[in-house]
Amino acid sequence: MRLEPPSKEGYFQLKLGVVVMPPRRMSMRKISKLVFSLAVCLAGCVVSGAPFVAAPGKQQQGAPPSELPPSPLEAFASRPTARVIWSKKIGSLESSEARATVTALIVEDTTSRPDVMRGLQIDLAHIGATPSCDQKYWAWRIMCQRANAAVYVEEGRLEAVRNGIQRGAAELRPYEYISRYERRASWEVSTGLIVCGYQFSDRRPSELAALFTRAIAELKAASR
């Protein structure tokens, strides 16, 4: 989603739709508040022409869960009989608020079928004090409230997630997104990434997508 400056007629144009607001009926304070509300991707939208990512209303009803269901790779790696038989650090993404370390790995559990799973692990950590975590999605709030967390993505989903990140947003688990955000207030614009509830100001989707690309290549090169 992208907001354009007022046109000659004084209206605010909203890409992916048009918001027409006669300036005579709104104070500048109210207009600025509306612009801010529409532009904040922390509220669950995707910017710069990418499609909207919005949670169905039913997820917001009732009490939020205290935990998130594990991804298939996370569940597999958490088994007491599983062990990491190969891993390689791919790189990291860091901002003033958080750090993400990306590792490609292969996990084996000889007591099950399949006995091997491959994929990517993202270790997340806040830098400094834990933020307020006042975010739209429950999954983001749950993850954000942790001083550190790990996210796992199966090899078969890496390209789809990478491509989603490049477009502006990717869903890892239901309502758990990696998303670019744009916040516009008082005509000042700030952008960055939200990685499963952890904020990375001034970082671009292409930077994280590049780490996914390298992880995909390393996993393909690793022996099977």
C-alpha positions, 0 to 999 in steps of 0.5 A: 500500500502506498500513499501519494501526496495530495493531488491538485484537488487536495485529495489523498490517493491510496494505491490499491483503491482510492481514498477521496477526502475533501480537505474542507471537512477534515482538520490536518490533524485528522488527515495525518492520523488517517494517513498514518493508520492507512500506511502502517504495515504493522496493522497487517497490510503490505505496501508498495503494490504488493497484495494485502495481507489481512487476518480473517476476523475470526482469528481476532475473536476470543482470548488469544492463544498462549503458544503457537503450533510448531512448523513441521520442521520445528516439531521434527527437530524438537524430538528427543531422538532427532539430531542435527547432522549438518548445518551451515550459518548463512548470515544475519540481518540486524537493526537497532531493535533486533537480530536474525541469524539464518542457518541451513540445517539437516535433521535426522531421526532414525526412529521415524519415517521420513528419517531426515528433514532439511530446511532453514532456522531463523534465530531471532533476538531483541536488542535491548529492552523488549518492545511493547509488542502492540501488534495486530496479529496474535502470532506476532505478539506472542513471538515479540514478547519473547526475548529470543525465538527460533523459526523453522522453514522446511526446504520445500517451502523456502522458494515460495517464502523467499518469493513472498518476501521479495513481493513484500510479505510471506506467511510462515504459519497461519497469521505469522508473517514476514512483512515489509512495513511503511509508517508515514506520520507528519509526512515522514516515512519510515520503512523496514521489516517485521520478521515474525513479530521482531522489528527491523527498521530500515532493512529491505525485503531483498536483504532477507530474501538474499539469505534465503537464496543462499540457504537454498543453494547450500541445501542443494549442494549438501549431500543427501 
